């Protein structure tokens, strides 16, 4: 198998750093090649390696497994973070309701009740994106972000309420038609 040199860094190494420390000799069975150190700016630290095809293959497979595992972990943490954000919003909503009720009671008790008094929200919201790891058709992973819709539940509740009101109106209208025939 051909011996290769693996470069450890991309920066020049001074001649002093290339020499063995005082008191150390070469490794047993190894003859040290004299190095030409006149142009030290082009010198790089390197060592000899005999790459093993099986070792590299196994290391690649292990790395890919770790990569996919980390991608799954990121997606799981992202889902947990989304749930925590929605819980934060629900808690803030409860606190807002309680705070407004408390203010209303205090204003009635002190006689300072006015229409102009406004309680600010305890939490404000902006657009939120969470990380998401997807596997592409080529097999490579793609780290992207996905938006989190913090107001989806409110929109769905409003839509459901509208549908129920509409159904109730139709039912009442049908009943009236049957009753007044």
LUMLUM-409332 format. One record per atom (N, C-alpha, C): atom name; y, z, x. Coordinates in nm, 3 decimals. Last residue first. Layout:
N
{'CA',{Y,Z,X}}
...
//
This chain:
181
{'N',{2.707,0.726,-9.521}}
{'CA',{2.656,0.605,-9.586}}
{'C',{2.636,0.625,-9.732}}
{'N',{2.781,0.951,-9.381}}
{'CA',{2.877,0.893,-9.473}}
{'C',{2.830,0.764,-9.538}}
{'N',{2.559,1.009,-9.218}}
{'CA',{2.603,1.104,-9.316}}
{'C',{2.693,1.041,-9.422}}
{'N',{2.540,0.793,-9.043}}
{'CA',{2.427,0.823,-9.134}}
{'C',{2.473,0.915,-9.248}}
{'N',{2.785,0.815,-8.915}}
{'CA',{2.751,0.692,-8.987}}
{'C',{2.640,0.716,-9.086}}
{'N',{2.757,1.068,-8.799}}
{'CA',{2.862,1.044,-8.900}}
{'C',{2.830,0.920,-8.982}}
{'N',{2.551,1.019,-8.619}}
{'CA',{2.534,1.117,-8.726}}
{'C',{2.636,1.097,-8.838}}
{'N',{2.675,0.838,-8.449}}
{'CA',{2.557,0.796,-8.528}}
{'C',{2.535,0.890,-8.645}}
{'N',{2.875,1.007,-8.344}}
{'CA',{2.913,0.887,-8.420}}
{'C',{2.796,0.837,-8.504}}
{'N',{2.715,1.192,-8.209}}
{'CA',{2.802,1.237,-8.319}}
{'C',{2.841,1.118,-8.406}}
{'N',{2.599,1.024,-8.020}}
{'CA',{2.513,1.097,-8.114}}
{'C',{2.595,1.143,-8.235}}
{'N',{2.822,0.942,-7.877}}
{'CA',{2.740,0.843,-7.948}}
{'C',{2.653,0.910,-8.053}}
{'N',{2.904,1.190,-7.775}}
{'CA',{2.992,1.116,-7.866}}
{'C',{2.913,1.013,-7.945}}
{'N',{2.685,1.249,-7.611}}
{'CA',{2.716,1.337,-7.724}}
{'C',{2.805,1.266,-7.825}}
{'N',{2.703,1.048,-7.420}}
{'CA',{2.584,1.055,-7.506}}
{'C',{2.612,1.140,-7.630}}
{'N',{2.950,1.122,-7.306}}
{'CA',{2.935,0.991,-7.369}}
{'C',{2.815,0.991,-7.464}}
{'N',{2.886,1.369,-7.197}}
{'CA',{2.990,1.359,-7.301}}
{'C',{2.977,1.229,-7.377}}
{'N',{2.691,1.284,-7.011}}
{'CA',{2.653,1.375,-7.121}}
{'C',{2.756,1.372,-7.233}}
{'N',{2.850,1.127,-6.840}}
{'CA',{2.736,1.067,-6.911}}
{'C',{2.696,1.154,-7.030}}
{'N',{3.028,1.324,-6.745}}
{'CA',{3.078,1.209,-6.820}}
{'C',{2.967,1.143,-6.901}}
{'N',{2.851,1.490,-6.609}}
{'CA',{2.927,1.544,-6.722}}
{'C',{2.981,1.431,-6.809}}
{'N',{2.764,1.311,-6.410}}
{'CA',{2.669,1.363,-6.507}}
{'C',{2.740,1.418,-6.630}}
{'N',{3.009,1.281,-6.272}}
{'CA',{2.944,1.166,-6.334}}
{'C',{2.844,1.211,-6.441}}
{'N',{3.049,1.541,-6.181}}
{'CA',{3.148,1.480,-6.270}}
{'C',{3.087,1.360,-6.342}}
{'N',{2.825,1.568,-6.016}}
{'CA',{2.842,1.658,-6.130}}
{'C',{2.940,1.599,-6.231}}
{'N',{2.879,1.371,-5.824}}
{'CA',{2.760,1.359,-5.907}}
{'C',{2.770,1.448,-6.031}}
{'N',{3.114,1.478,-5.712}}
{'CA',{3.117,1.347,-5.779}}
{'C',{2.997,1.330,-5.871}}
{'N',{3.014,1.719,-5.607}}
{'CA',{3.118,1.722,-5.710}}
{'C',{3.124,1.590,-5.786}}
{'N',{2.829,1.620,-5.418}}
{'CA',{2.782,1.704,-5.530}}
{'C',{2.885,1.708,-5.643}}
{'N',{2.998,1.484,-5.236}}
{'CA',{2.898,1.411,-5.313}}
{'C',{2.853,1.491,-5.436}}
{'N',{3.173,1.587,-5.056}}
{'CA',{3.212,1.592,-5.196}}
{'C',{3.115,1.518,-5.287}}
{'N',{3.087,1.548,-4.799}}
{'CA',{3.098,1.687,-4.845}}
{'C',{3.131,1.697,-4.994}}
{'N',{2.895,1.336,-4.649}}
{'CA',{2.977,1.335,-4.770}}
{'C',{2.980,1.476,-4.828}}
{'N',{2.902,1.251,-4.319}}
{'CA',{2.853,1.353,-4.412}}
{'C',{2.949,1.354,-4.530}}
{'N',{2.809,0.956,-4.136}}
{'CA',{2.907,1.038,-4.208}}
{'C',{2.837,1.139,-4.299}}
{'N',{2.646,0.949,-3.822}}
{'CA',{2.643,0.917,-3.964}}
{'C',{2.743,1.008,-4.035}}
{'N',{2.620,0.788,-3.506}}
{'CA',{2.664,0.899,-3.590}}
{'C',{2.660,0.852,-3.734}}
{'N',{2.365,0.718,-3.261}}
{'CA',{2.479,0.681,-3.344}}
{'C',{2.531,0.807,-3.413}}
{'N',{2.160,0.608,-3.017}}
{'CA',{2.232,0.728,-3.060}}
{'C',{2.357,0.684,-3.133}}
{'N',{1.864,0.445,-3.026}}
{'CA',{2.007,0.424,-3.040}}
{'C',{2.069,0.552,-3.094}}
{'N',{1.582,0.357,-2.827}}
{'CA',{1.651,0.450,-2.916}}
{'C',{1.800,0.422,-2.913}}
{'N',{1.364,0.070,-2.834}}
{'CA',{1.461,0.157,-2.769}}
{'C',{1.529,0.246,-2.873}}
{'N',{1.217,-0.099,-2.986}}
{'CA',{1.153,0.025,-2.944}}
{'C',{1.249,0.121,-2.877}}
{'N',{1.328,-0.315,-3.103}}
{'CA',{1.277,-0.334,-2.967}}
{'C',{1.204,-0.210,-2.915}}
{'N',{1.426,-0.209,-3.336}}
{'CA',{1.307,-0.293,-3.343}}
{'C',{1.245,-0.314,-3.205}}
{'N',{1.525,0.132,-3.258}}
{'CA',{1.551,-0.008,-3.287}}
{'C',{1.420,-0.086,-3.290}}
{'N',{1.542,0.447,-3.397}}
{'CA',{1.464,0.360,-3.311}}
{'C',{1.489,0.216,-3.354}}
{'N',{1.821,0.670,-3.387}}
{'CA',{1.740,0.572,-3.458}}
{'C',{1.661,0.490,-3.356}}
{'N',{1.976,0.973,-3.425}}
{'CA',{1.902,0.890,-3.331}}
{'C',{1.810,0.800,-3.411}}
{'N',{2.296,1.094,-3.492}}
{'CA',{2.173,1.043,-3.551}}
{'C',{2.106,0.952,-3.448}}
{'N',{2.551,1.344,-3.534}}
{'CA',{2.470,1.253,-3.452}}
{'C',{2.341,1.214,-3.523}}
{'N',{2.790,1.328,-3.803}}
{'CA',{2.686,1.399,-3.729}}
{'C',{2.606,1.299,-3.647}}
{'N',{3.125,1.353,-3.910}}
{'CA',{3.014,1.269,-3.868}}
{'C',{2.917,1.354,-3.787}}
{'N',{3.362,1.410,-4.161}}
{'CA',{3.268,1.469,-4.067}}
{'C',{3.158,1.368,-4.037}}
{'N',{3.701,1.423,-4.259}}
{'CA',{3.579,1.343,-4.244}}
{'C',{3.492,1.402,-4.134}}
{'N',{3.794,1.757,-4.354}}
{'CA',{3.824,1.624,-4.304}}
{'C',{3.692,1.549,-4.292}}
{'N',{3.906,2.026,-4.555}}
{'CA',{3.798,1.939,-4.509}}
{'C',{3.853,1.806,-4.461}}
{'N',{3.993,2.374,-4.548}}
{'CA',{4.028,2.234,-4.569}}
{'C',{3.920,2.148,-4.505}}
{'N',{3.971,2.685,-4.704}}
{'CA',{3.908,2.591,-4.611}}
{'C',{3.951,2.449,-4.647}}
{'N',{4.108,2.821,-4.889}}
{'CA',{4.069,2.896,-4.769}}
{'C',{4.006,2.806,-4.665}}
{'N',{4.397,2.670,-5.038}}
{'CA',{4.251,2.674,-5.019}}
{'C',{4.220,2.751,-4.891}}
{'N',{4.674,2.867,-5.159}}
{'CA',{4.615,2.761,-5.077}}
{'C',{4.464,2.779,-5.064}}
{'N',{4.790,2.925,-5.477}}
{'CA',{4.707,2.981,-5.371}}
{'C',{4.648,2.868,-5.289}}
{'N',{5.110,2.934,-5.613}}
{'CA',{4.994,2.851,-5.578}}
{'C',{4.920,2.915,-5.462}}
{'N',{5.342,2.988,-5.858}}
{'CA',{5.260,3.053,-5.754}}
{'C',{5.132,2.972,-5.734}}
{'N',{5.466,2.867,-6.069}}
{'CA',{5.491,2.811,-5.936}}
{'C',{5.401,2.873,-5.829}}
{'N',{5.424,3.009,-6.295}}
{'CA',{5.349,2.885,-6.281}}
{'C',{5.361,2.830,-6.140}}
{'N',{5.387,3.361,-6.243}}
{'CA',{5.468,3.240,-6.257}}
{'C',{5.378,3.119,-6.242}}
{'N',{5.389,3.705,-6.271}}
{'CA',{5.312,3.584,-6.302}}
{'C',{5.407,3.466,-6.323}}
{'N',{5.463,3.958,-6.212}}
{'CA',{5.522,3.849,-6.132}}
{'C',{5.450,3.716,-6.157}}
{'N',{5.363,4.191,-6.313}}
{'CA',{5.460,4.116,-6.395}}
{'C',{5.525,4.002,-6.319}}
{'N',{5.164,4.325,-6.193}}
{'CA',{5.300,4.350,-6.142}}
{'C',{5.406,4.276,-6.221}}
{'N',{4.945,4.234,-6.336}}
{'CA',{4.969,4.379,-6.326}}
{'C',{5.111,4.409,-6.279}}
{'N',{4.958,3.961,-6.300}}
{'CA',{4.975,4.015,-6.436}}
{'C',{5.007,4.164,-6.431}}
{'N',{4.911,3.953,-6.023}}
{'CA',{5.039,3.903,-6.077}}
{'C',{5.063,3.955,-6.217}}
{'N',{4.651,4.053,-6.006}}
{'CA',{4.761,4.126,-5.941}}
{'C',{4.896,4.082,-5.996}}
{'N',{4.512,3.855,-6.147}}
{'CA',{4.510,3.994,-6.195}}
{'C',{4.627,4.071,-6.137}}
{'N',{4.563,3.632,-5.981}}
{'CA',{4.605,3.632,-6.122}}
{'C',{4.612,3.773,-6.177}}
{'N',{4.441,3.714,-5.741}}
{'CA',{4.586,3.693,-5.745}}
{'C',{4.638,3.696,-5.889}}
{'N',{4.174,3.716,-5.831}}
{'CA',{4.237,3.840,-5.781}}
{'C',{4.389,3.827,-5.785}}
{'N',{4.139,3.445,-5.888}}
{'CA',{4.124,3.546,-5.995}}
{'C',{4.193,3.676,-5.954}}
{'N',{4.174,3.337,-5.632}}
{'CA',{4.266,3.301,-5.740}}
{'C',{4.260,3.402,-5.854}}
{'N',{3.955,3.455,-5.503}}
{'CA',{4.091,3.484,-5.456}}
{'C',{4.194,3.451,-5.563}}
{'N',{3.738,3.346,-5.642}}
{'CA',{3.760,3.490,-5.643}}
{'C',{3.903,3.526,-5.603}}
{'N',{3.776,3.073,-5.576}}
{'CA',{3.776,3.117,-5.716}}
{'C',{3.806,3.267,-5.725}}
{'N',{3.753,3.085,-5.292}}
{'CA',{3.875,3.035,-5.356}}
{'C',{3.885,3.083,-5.500}}
{'N',{3.490,3.176,-5.265}}
{'CA',{3.599,3.261,-5.218}}
{'C',{3.731,3.217,-5.282}}
{'N',{3.354,2.952,-5.367}}
{'CA',{3.342,3.083,-5.432}}
{'C',{3.457,3.175,-5.393}}
{'N',{3.431,2.762,-5.175}}
{'CA',{3.463,2.741,-5.316}}
{'C',{3.457,2.873,-5.393}}
{'N',{3.318,2.866,-4.944}}
{'CA',{3.463,2.854,-4.953}}
{'C',{3.507,2.836,-5.098}}
{'N',{3.046,2.834,-5.009}}
{'CA',{3.102,2.970,-4.990}}
{'C',{3.253,2.966,-5.004}}
{'N',{3.031,2.555,-5.015}}
{'CA',{3.000,2.632,-5.136}}
{'C',{3.058,2.774,-5.126}}
{'N',{3.095,2.496,-4.748}}
{'CA',{3.181,2.446,-4.855}}
{'C',{3.157,2.525,-4.984}}
{'N',{2.878,2.613,-4.618}}
{'CA',{3.014,2.659,-4.588}}
{'C',{3.109,2.618,-4.700}}
{'N',{2.675,2.449,-4.719}}
{'CA',{2.677,2.592,-4.755}}
{'C',{2.815,2.652,-4.729}}
{'N',{2.741,2.213,-4.594}}
{'CA',{2.746,2.218,-4.740}}
{'C',{2.747,2.363,-4.790}}
{'N',{2.697,2.295,-4.329}}
{'CA',{2.831,2.252,-4.371}}
{'C',{2.845,2.258,-4.523}}
{'N',{2.422,2.343,-4.334}}
{'CA',{2.513,2.454,-4.306}}
{'C',{2.656,2.419,-4.348}}
{'N',{2.327,2.084,-4.379}}
{'CA',{2.301,2.188,-4.479}}
{'C',{2.397,2.307,-4.459}}
{'N',{2.412,1.969,-4.136}}
{'CA',{2.463,1.918,-4.264}}
{'C',{2.444,2.022,-4.375}}
{'N',{2.255,2.113,-3.958}}
{'CA',{2.400,2.127,-3.952}}
{'C',{2.464,2.077,-4.081}}
{'N',{2.003,2.018,-4.025}}
{'CA',{2.033,2.160,-4.044}}
{'C',{2.183,2.184,-4.044}}
{'N',{2.035,1.751,-3.948}}
{'CA',{2.007,1.782,-4.089}}
{'C',{2.038,1.929,-4.118}}
{'N',{2.074,1.791,-3.672}}
{'CA',{2.178,1.726,-3.751}}
{'C',{2.160,1.756,-3.900}}
{'N',{1.828,1.893,-3.598}}
{'CA',{1.947,1.978,-3.586}}
{'C',{2.063,1.922,-3.668}}
{'N',{1.677,1.660,-3.646}}
{'CA',{1.648,1.784,-3.720}}
{'C',{1.769,1.877,-3.716}}
{'N',{1.790,1.481,-3.462}}
{'CA',{1.796,1.450,-3.605}}
{'C',{1.771,1.575,-3.689}}
{'N',{1.723,1.616,-3.223}}
{'CA',{1.864,1.592,-3.256}}
{'C',{1.878,1.564,-3.405}}
{'N',{1.444,1.601,-3.238}}
{'CA',{1.510,1.733,-3.239}}
{'C',{1.657,1.718,-3.277}}
{'N',{1.404,1.328,-3.213}}
{'CA',{1.364,1.396,-3.338}}
{'C',{1.433,1.531,-3.350}}
{'N',{1.498,1.300,-2.949}}
{'CA',{1.563,1.229,-3.059}}
{'C',{1.531,1.292,-3.193}}
{'N',{1.307,1.453,-2.815}}
{'CA',{1.447,1.498,-2.814}}
{'C',{1.525,1.428,-2.925}}
{'N',{1.083,1.295,-2.861}}
{'CA',{1.085,1.433,-2.909}}
{'C',{1.229,1.485,-2.917}}
{'N',{1.154,1.064,-2.723}}
{'CA',{1.135,1.058,-2.869}}
{'C',{1.139,1.199,-2.930}}
{'N',{1.162,1.177,-2.462}}
{'CA',{1.278,1.110,-2.520}}
{'C',{1.268,1.105,-2.672}}
{'N',{0.901,1.264,-2.423}}
{'CA',{1.010,1.363,-2.424}}
{'C',{1.135,1.305,-2.489}}
{'N',{0.775,1.012,-2.428}}
{'CA',{0.740,1.116,-2.527}}
{'C',{0.851,1.219,-2.538}}
{'N',{0.894,0.896,-2.204}}
{'CA',{0.916,0.837,-2.337}}
{'C',{0.882,0.936,-2.447}}
{'N',{0.793,1.064,-2.003}}
{'CA',{0.936,1.056,-2.027}}
{'C',{0.968,0.999,-2.164}}
{'N',{0.520,1.006,-2.016}}
{'CA',{0.567,1.142,-2.045}}
{'C',{0.716,1.142,-2.077}}
{'N',{0.532,0.735,-1.940}}
{'CA',{0.478,0.771,-2.071}}
{'C',{0.526,0.910,-2.110}}
{'N',{0.636,0.766,-1.677}}
{'CA',{0.708,0.687,-1.778}}
{'C',{0.662,0.724,-1.919}}
{'N',{0.431,0.912,-1.558}}
{'CA',{0.565,0.971,-1.565}}
{'C',{0.650,0.898,-1.669}}
{'N',{0.225,0.726,-1.573}}
{'CA',{0.214,0.852,-1.646}}
{'C',{0.351,0.918,-1.662}}
{'N',{0.330,0.525,-1.403}}
{'CA',{0.294,0.494,-1.541}}
{'C',{0.291,0.622,-1.625}}
{'N',{0.354,0.664,-1.161}}
{'CA',{0.474,0.611,-1.226}}
{'C',{0.448,0.579,-1.374}}
{'N',{0.081,0.719,-1.113}}
{'CA',{0.178,0.828,-1.125}}
{'C',{0.303,0.780,-1.199}}
{'N',{-0.024,0.463,-1.093}}
{'CA',{-0.072,0.551,-1.200}}
{'C',{0.026,0.666,-1.223}}
{'N',{0.113,0.373,-0.864}}
{'CA',{0.129,0.303,-0.991}}
{'C',{0.087,0.392,-1.108}}
{'N',{0.281,0.564,-0.638}}
{'CA',{0.153,0.548,-0.703}}
{'C',{0.176,0.485,-0.839}}
{'N',{0.466,0.496,-0.350}}
{'CA',{0.462,0.509,-0.495}}
{'C',{0.322,0.480,-0.549}}
{'N',{0.511,0.667,-0.084}}
{'CA',{0.408,0.572,-0.125}}
{'C',{0.395,0.584,-0.276}}
{'N',{0.812,0.699,0.091}}
{'CA',{0.733,0.733,-0.026}}
{'C',{0.627,0.625,-0.045}}
{'N',{1.039,0.835,0.330}}
{'CA',{0.932,0.741,0.299}}
{'C',{0.850,0.792,0.180}}
{'N',{1.387,0.883,0.260}}
{'CA',{1.258,0.930,0.306}}
{'C',{1.152,0.832,0.261}}
{'N',{1.736,0.891,0.349}}
{'CA',{1.622,0.832,0.281}}
{'C',{1.495,0.896,0.335}}
{'N',{2.086,0.881,0.356}}
{'CA',{1.967,0.966,0.361}}
{'C',{1.854,0.895,0.289}}
{'N',{2.245,0.619,0.533}}
{'CA',{2.213,0.682,0.405}}
{'C',{2.091,0.770,0.427}}
{'N',{2.506,0.471,0.719}}
{'CA',{2.382,0.548,0.715}}
{'C',{2.365,0.613,0.579}}
{'N',{2.747,0.354,0.746}}
{'CA',{2.648,0.280,0.669}}
{'C',{2.516,0.355,0.657}}
{'N',{2.888,0.526,0.908}}
{'CA',{2.938,0.506,0.772}}
{'C',{2.840,0.427,0.686}}
{'N',{2.785,0.526,1.167}}
{'CA',{2.734,0.625,1.073}}
{'C',{2.782,0.603,0.931}}
{'N',{2.713,0.340,1.398}}
{'CA',{2.790,0.308,1.278}}
{'C',{2.743,0.401,1.165}}
{'N',{2.550,0.470,1.584}}
{'CA',{2.683,0.428,1.623}}
{'C',{2.770,0.396,1.502}}
{'N',{2.294,0.553,1.561}}
{'CA',{2.394,0.627,1.486}}
{'C',{2.536,0.583,1.517}}
{'N',{1.977,0.450,1.530}}
{'CA',{2.102,0.404,1.586}}
{'C',{2.213,0.465,1.502}}
{'N',{1.710,0.670,1.580}}
{'CA',{1.802,0.601,1.490}}
{'C',{1.928,0.563,1.565}}
{'N',{1.373,0.669,1.680}}
{'CA',{1.514,0.690,1.718}}
{'C',{1.604,0.607,1.627}}
{'N',{1.134,0.802,1.469}}
{'CA',{1.193,0.679,1.519}}
{'C',{1.336,0.709,1.561}}
{'N',{0.895,1.042,1.532}}
{'CA',{1.031,1.018,1.485}}
{'C',{1.085,0.894,1.552}}
{'N',{0.572,1.042,1.424}}
{'CA',{0.657,1.009,1.537}}
{'C',{0.794,0.976,1.482}}
{'N',{0.361,1.275,1.287}}
{'CA',{0.468,1.181,1.259}}
{'C',{0.552,1.162,1.385}}
{'N',{0.179,1.474,1.328}}
{'CA',{0.128,1.341,1.305}}
{'C',{0.235,1.237,1.278}}
{'N',{0.385,1.726,1.190}}
{'CA',{0.263,1.691,1.263}}
{'C',{0.217,1.551,1.226}}
{'N',{0.737,1.644,1.191}}
{'CA',{0.618,1.689,1.120}}
{'C',{0.495,1.648,1.199}}
{'N',{0.943,1.729,1.475}}
{'CA',{0.891,1.636,1.375}}
{'C',{0.768,1.697,1.309}}
{'N',{1.089,2.059,1.493}}
{'CA',{1.034,1.937,1.551}}
{'C',{0.987,1.847,1.439}}
{'N',{1.366,2.266,1.507}}
{'CA',{1.265,2.202,1.424}}
{'C',{1.217,2.076,1.493}}
{'N',{1.562,2.354,1.677}}
{'CA',{1.441,2.435,1.667}}
{'C',{1.335,2.373,1.579}}
{'N',{1.837,2.236,1.494}}
{'CA',{1.786,2.287,1.621}}
{'C',{1.664,2.372,1.596}}
{'N',{1.769,1.990,1.240}}
{'CA',{1.830,2.115,1.285}}
{'C',{1.763,2.162,1.414}}
{'N',{1.779,1.640,1.310}}
{'CA',{1.702,1.758,1.272}}
{'C',{1.773,1.883,1.318}}
{'N',{2.058,1.438,1.204}}
{'CA',{1.975,1.497,1.309}}
{'C',{1.898,1.615,1.254}}
{'N',{2.223,1.375,0.995}}
{'CA',{2.100,1.300,1.007}}
{'C',{2.006,1.359,1.112}}
{'N',{2.449,1.524,1.024}}
{'CA',{2.360,1.560,0.914}}
{'C',{2.227,1.486,0.921}}
{'N',{2.570,1.392,1.237}}
{'CA',{2.529,1.531,1.254}}
{'C',{2.429,1.572,1.146}}
{'N',{2.643,1.141,1.136}}
{'CA',{2.531,1.151,1.231}}
{'C',{2.481,1.294,1.248}}
{'N',{2.706,1.160,0.777}}
{'CA',{2.750,1.168,0.916}}
{'C',{2.630,1.182,1.009}}
{'N',{2.644,0.925,0.528}}
{'CA',{2.605,1.053,0.586}}
{'C',{2.645,1.052,0.733}}
{'N',{2.790,0.774,0.236}}
{'CA',{2.759,0.776,0.379}}
{'C',{2.729,0.917,0.427}}
{'N',{2.628,0.784,-0.083}}
{'CA',{2.743,0.814,0.001}}
{'C',{2.702,0.816,0.147}}
{'N',{2.422,0.774,-0.254}}
{'CA',{2.497,0.650,-0.238}}
{'C',{2.615,0.668,-0.144}}
{'N',{2.101,0.919,-0.180}}
{'CA',{2.240,0.924,-0.225}}
{'C',{2.306,0.791,-0.199}}
{'N',{1.836,0.858,-0.129}}
{'CA',{1.869,0.981,-0.201}}
{'C',{2.012,0.986,-0.249}}
{'N',{1.622,0.587,-0.148}}
{'CA',{1.754,0.631,-0.109}}
{'C',{1.791,0.751,-0.195}}
{'N',{1.308,0.553,-0.025}}
{'CA',{1.382,0.589,-0.145}}
{'C',{1.516,0.645,-0.100}}
{'N',{1.125,0.298,0.120}}
{'CA',{1.220,0.405,0.144}}
{'C',{1.296,0.428,0.014}}
{'N',{0.772,0.234,0.112}}
{'CA',{0.910,0.205,0.074}}
{'C',{0.996,0.322,0.115}}
{'N',{0.482,0.086,0.236}}
{'CA',{0.569,0.202,0.236}}
{'C',{0.709,0.160,0.199}}
{'N',{0.224,-0.072,0.052}}
{'CA',{0.345,-0.086,0.130}}
{'C',{0.429,0.042,0.121}}
{'N',{-0.118,0.000,0.085}}
{'CA',{0.000,0.000,0.000}}
{'C',{0.124,0.000,0.089}}
//
